[in-house]
Amino acid sequence: MKFNREDRCRLNLEFFIARRTARTSPENRPGVMSRIAVVSVAVSVAVMLVALAVILGFKREVTARMVGFSAPVEVIDGAGIYAAESRPVAATARFEALLRTVDGVQRATPYAVKSGIVRTRDAMEGVALKGVDGSYDWSFFAGRLTEGRLPRVGDSLRTKELLLSARTARLLGVHAGDKVEMLFVAGDERPRRDRFKVSGLYSTGMEELERTALTDLRNVQRLSGWSSGEVSGYDLFLGDVRQADRLAEAVNDALLRSDLPETDGVVAVSVGERYPAVFDWLKAHDVNAAVVIAVMVAVAFFNMASALLILVLERTRMIGLLKAMGMENRRIRRIFLYRAAFIVGRGLLWGNLAAGLLCWLQARFHLLRLDPAGYMLSEVPVAVSAGWWLAVDVAAAGAILALLLVPAAFVARIRPDEAIKTD
């Protein structure tokens, strides 16, 4: 009896045999190697998914919080990019109009920064006092308030309210509603004093950046001795933070082509250029992700290869009978690749369930904590997206099954006369 083309059209015989041999029954129980292979694939897939969720979570959270403290792109005096104090930039209507004409700029808001010391009766702490006006977007800090409210800025009557980090407030022993004294060094090196009321406290989990305190723009201009037409720079916002470098280049081109005197010495820098060490650290995580994926795929492959060889050896007599009946080697190999696909499918199912549960538990209950001094965040972040999650599943399954073509070739070495002979 031979298997002809018409038989194959009516029935996928390879799939049928693979499904029957994989079916659990009292006479056909799954072997230990099959179980080990399922567990291996499940663990490998779960580790890959959780590792990528954590790495992407780090990138998303760190980038979002860096941008929240500053902006995707800042327009400042070129000499003060990395300086604590910068020279003022002219804040004129035509300069702001120039910035807004650059393609991609959704909003441009002025700000002024001055370094100072917050002091109470028992403690003191250095901060960067950032002044903003009524056009400032408070959404980042509004979602991270731990006490009190946001300061009032841009009103017709200048207020001296201060938004302080919970970390700084804890060191100083103050709460929302308390008053604090701030010390500043003026241009003539004489210290200046001013008093502020703490309107609220915020916490972002990035204690290294939480030395920023926010208040009305006019307060910082007065402390710096600047006029109402002078600021430290402009925060530029766009729709996609990943395009920050491209936008900075476009703004710099516009500044170079402009004839406005306000553009002299002014440059645009992206958040990645402003904090290169942080973003280089984030890029290093890409290498970690590649290593984790490669190792986990290798572990799953070797376990699956071992399981497949065991399955072939367990079915030596069946292989001999199928060859004697005229089935080609390639079709017999396909039977065992189907068996391997069943194992990989079960492993993917359990691995996805385990990874999804772990990510949900971490996102919901923040079980794993971090030292902010070393990791910039106080908890392990996770970021899950259906797109990359599905891509990992498909790529892992495809890679494992493609590599299994090598051990599946062992079928060709089995001779039917030796496989079906009886003792």
Disulfide bonds with the S-S distance in Angstrom:
none
